[in-house]
Amino acid sequence: MPEVNIHSLKALAIFKTLFEAGTASQAARTLGITQSGVSRSLAQLEQNLGLELFLREKNRLVATPEARELYEEILRLMGNIEELRHSVLALKEFGTSRLRIAAIPGLAFGLVPRLIGALLEDSRGFSISFDMMSSHDVLREVESSHADIGFVTLPVSSRVLRIEEWLTTQARCLVPRDHPLSGRAQVCINDLQDQFLVISNQPNVGADPLLNLVASHGIHIAGKTEANIGAITALVASRVGISVMNPITAADQLAGRDEVVMLPFSPEIDFSFGLVYRENWKHARVLEFIRSCGRELLREYAR
């Protein structure tokens, strides 16, 4: 196997230019060297590789199939080098070039994607993977090092992870715009009497805070539709029923839509969210960026 060194890399760069230019004279002009220099480099490269890269036909160079395959390999190599360059820049700025994020569905429709967008806008060198799962699974992924950071519903507990509370917000009631309750300043638990509800089927319908509240107040509901949290606002917009959910998820899903009205709900149902990570990540510079950007995004949601 031919040895790869700085001289062979230079020869490959000259070959690439020659392949694209089609003639040694044009390649020489592009590279700012002599035509004989291009020819010598090509001859040396063919000798080192043991391949004939161009056929000489009447003072013309005709690329061989081997030359085309070598050219495509060089393009792939250049792409890897460019990725490496971006990774080095990310390492210098944030101390890492790879970030694996796990998040609960409630924050995965807008907040976390916006954080990822801000991070990549600041540094394109990042390689990011993003998975959506339950709080329990987020904890397990971060604990096992399959994810670097996670966004969870609080409270959670872990003997090995750091847990930062990010925010606590109060539930809002979602009703179709033409629903009799849509004109209220606030929806109360008693207003749910004989209403159809849309509730989340994750992670445990039996632990749904709205159902618990309805049961504790002796409210009779007409029925319920259980759905993935990503479909709840669409079901409300389609007049399947009304729902009570955290306003961040609702705001993300209702962006650009006006079929649903979001109203204060009483009594208050708190939703708390937090960030989890392993001890060895506590000084990671990328965490401070995420905290800073996250605080700004949360102020937008508050407004």
Secondary structure, 3 states (H helix, E strand, C coil): CCCCCHHHHHHHHHHHHHHHHCCHHHHHHHHCCCHHHHHHHHHHHHHHHCCCCEEEECCEEEECHHHHHHHHHHHHHHHHHHHHHHHHHHHHHHCCCEEEEEECHHHHCCHHHHHHHHHHHHCCCCEEEEEECCHHHHHHHHHCCCCCEEEEEECCCCCCEEEEEEEEEECEEEEECCCHHHHCCCEEHHHHCCCEEEEECCCCHHHCHHHHHHHHCCCCCCEEEEECHHHHHHHHHCCCCEEEECHHHHHHHHCCCCCEEEEEEECCCEEEEEEEEEHHHCCCHHHHHHHHHHHHHHHHHHC
